[in-house]
Amino acid sequence: MKNFFALSLAMALTFSGTVCAAETVVPEKDFDRLDTLASSVGKTLPEYTSNAVAKLEGVHGQAKIASGSDMFTEGRESNATCVVDKVDAGAVRYAQQKAEQTGGTMLTVVKLTAPGVNLADAQVALRIEGVKAGDNVTAYRSVKGEWTAVDVKAVADDNVTIDFPEKGIYAFIKMSGA
């Protein structure tokens, strides 16, 4: 039993670094009030501590999304983290309309920020559940009420890397036939 527990703990520590960002998003001094912090941004505790969005109200089949790794800024890897937050129902409907217009299926729509980070030449890797290498995934950012295409740099199993020019609402769409 001890070996099983030790192996489980080792695996959790090994694989949690990619998705869990609590140590970078939540200061240790706030650990005792995590429930309050999570509810203040409309997230469940697991979503909040793993810097993810797993469910949006009124959206069925939405892909779970989380910040996947350290961001690239100013042309090199940094230890900065992209914060992934929920959006309101209006943004969801807006993204669903964009997916319909493009002939694709909305994977997810979220607000991405990186407080205190210089986003010059920034890229962010996002873990998006269900994406496969070779899928045709497009990304759009809402700019003054219009969707603007964002360069998708790479698509791999459960990962999409995009240019991240500034904070905002981002929609991810899987194109038909992909």
N, C-alpha and C positions, 0 to 999 in steps of 0.2 A: 504494500500500500504506500509506503514511503517513497519507493521508486516511482510509482505512478504519479504521486503528488509532485515530486521533484521534476519529472519530465513535463507534466502539465504546466508547472510554473515556468520552466525554462522556455517552453514553446510560446507561452503567453508573452513573455518578455521579448523573445526574438521577433515575433510577428506583430506585436502591438505597436511598435515604433512607426510603422508605415502609416497606419490609420489613426492611432490615438495621438492626440496632440495636447492633452490636458496639461502636461507640464509646461508647454509653451503658451497655451491660451489662458489657462487658469492659474493665477499665482497661488502658491502654497497657502498663503494667509487666508485665501477664500475657500479652502476645501470644506470647511465646516458649514458653509452656506451655499453649496452647489445646487441644491434643489431650488432655492430662491433665484439664483443666477440663471439657471436653466429656464425656469418659468417666465422670467422677465424678458427673454427673447423668444418665447413661444416654442421652446425645444423640450424634448424629453431629456432626462438625465444622461442616458447613453449617447444621444445625439450631441449634447452639449460637451461632454467630456471627450468625445472622439472627433469633435469639430466636423460634424456630419449633418446631413439632412436625410432622414429615412422615410419620412411621410409628410405629405402636404394635404391639408384638409380638402376633401372633395376631389382628390386626384387618385385614381386607381391605376396600379401598375407602374407607378413612377420608379425610376431607378434610384437606388440609394447612391449618395454622392458624398465624398469626403476629400479633404486636402490630402494628397498622396505622398508628398515629400517636400524637402526644402525647395524653395523657389529659386529660380535663376533671376538675378537682377544685375544690371550693368554688365551683362555678358558673362557672368560667372555664378557658380552655385553659392547661395547664401544660406544662412540658417533661419531665414525669415519664413513665416507661415502665412498662408492664405486662409482667411477666416470664411467659412461657408455658413450662410444663414438662410432662413426661410423667407419666402416672399408672400405677399397677400394674394387673395383670390383673383384680383384684377390682373396681376402679372402672370398668373397661371393661365388665365383665359387668353391673354395677349400672346403668350408663348405657344399655346395650343393652336391659335389662329395662324401663327407663322409656320408651324409645322405643317398644317393643312395646305397653306399656300405653296410650300416647297415640295409637297408630295411625300413628306416624311412623317415620322412618328416622334413626338416629343419624348425624350428620355427623362429630362428633368429641367427645372428652372430654379435658379438660386441667386442670392445676392453674394457677391464675392468682394471682400475687402482685404486690405493688408495695412493696418494702422501703423504709421511711422516708417513705412518702407518706401524707398525711392523706386518707383516702378519703371525707370528707364530700362528699355530692352528686357522687360520682365516676361518670364514664362512661368506657368504653374502646371504641375502635374496633378490631375484629379483622378481619384478612384471612382469610377462610375460602374456600378454593378451591371453585369450582363453584356458589356461591350466586349467584342472579340477582335483580335488582330485582323485587319483587313476590312472591318466594317467601315462604311462611308458615314462618318459622323461630322456634322457641321456644328459650328458654334456661332452665336450671335450675342451682341451686347446691345442693350437698350440705350439709345442716345437721343435725348430730346423727343421721346415718343416714337422713334423709328428704330427698327432692328438693323444693326450694322454688323456685317460679317467679321468674324474674328478668325485669324489664321490658326488652323489646327496643325500643330507641328508633328504629332505622332498619335497613333491609335494602337494600343496593345490590349491584351486580355485584361479587362476591368480597369483600363487606364486610358485617359485622354490628356494630352499635353497641348496647351493653347498659349498663344500670346496673351499677355495680361496687361494692356495699356493703362487701365485705370479701374477703380472700383466701380461697381454697378451691378445691374441685373443681367445675368447671362443665361441663355437658353441653349440646351444641347439637343440636337435633333439627329436621329438615325434615318438616313435616306432609304427609301424603298429599294428593294433589290440588293441590299447590302447585308 
